[in-house]
Amino acid sequence: MASNDLFVNAGYWFTHTNTQFPASKIDANLFTHLFCAHAGLNSQTYELSISDSQKLLIHEFSKTVKQNNPELKTLLSIGGDDAKAERFAAMAASFFHRAAFVRTTIAKAREGNFDGLDLQWLYPSSVEDMANFETLIIECHNAIIRETTKSSLPKLILVATVFYSPHMENITYPTQVMIRTLDWVNVIAYDIFTPASSSNETGPSSAFFNPRRRDLCGSFGIKIWIEVGLHSKMMVFGIPFHGWAWKLNSSENHQVFSAAHGAAQGEDISMEGLIEYRNVKKFIAEKDANNVALDQRFAIAYTYSDSTWIAYEDEETIKLKISSVKMDLELLGYFASNIAADDENLSLANTASDQWRKKT
């Protein structure tokens, strides 16, 4: 469990953003922790897998970002396209596969001079999966303790990235084991509504509040985590630097929960409807789009032009959320994903850091 004097202001950097936003461009002084994403899992051996194109980027990441902030902690994140839920499940179901994963993960973290590990199993989907998740974090924890004793190096930080609520369908995370084995959890309190999950109407994708469905929002999930026994100082709250774009049925109806039909199409919008913050700003400027900088009901921003409607985070929503998770919910900190999606002035990262460190 995290120490009482620690706080976490973290960000995720993805290796595939290197051309646009190399690690050398990161303002490391805005963060206490940086996650390098993602290493994957070999589909045959279940050892940690890093592609040839990633090897140098991952190996040099810690050295690069610590040049301007030697106090910064770096963590290697295992997840992404080469470690999707099905592959994590197959690995965790076998003692031998888990052993191979744990051994190679710790070794790669040490090779790259990382300070910790982040397990991004998104998400266990059955009772058996969750039992295997529990076994996996126990074995990771125990292996880290043994390696620390043997090497005399500082203990690797162990983090798991989890759903916004401890409950998913008919399964529940093993809270008490998580308390004993993990330093903290990263709570993905976003992508609660997307054009895939809410195709018929727009949604407050990263809702912090939700008067219509109070169970579908970040603050509700955090409170349920606390109710099941996870201390607030073991939780780090996720803030997305991306939004989601829907195609409105009618340009005349453009509120949250207006009728829509799936993802919008357009420049800088993915097939699924994802759009990065820097491109949201571009959309607003080029389309002279209507913009609601803060909808207090949900603590989101949204913008619209013609039939395109986008929910996203901006400086005002981040101020509100950071203030609430720090002062009201008393969480350990926040993480941003992904930091390359910020604008050229790093407006979101600066706002989050300033708000957290603000004197009260």
Helices and strands as residue ranges (DSSP letters): E 8-14, G 15-17, G 23-25, G 28-30, E 33-41, E 48-49, H 52-65, E 73-78, G 80-83, H 85-92, H 95-111, E 116-119, H 127-151, E 157-163, E 167-168, E 171-172, H 175-181, E 184-188, H 218-227, G 232-234, E 235-240, E 242-248, E 260-263, E 274-276, H 277-287, E 290-295, E 300-305, E 308-312, H 315-323, I 324-328, E 333-337, G 339-341, H 347-357
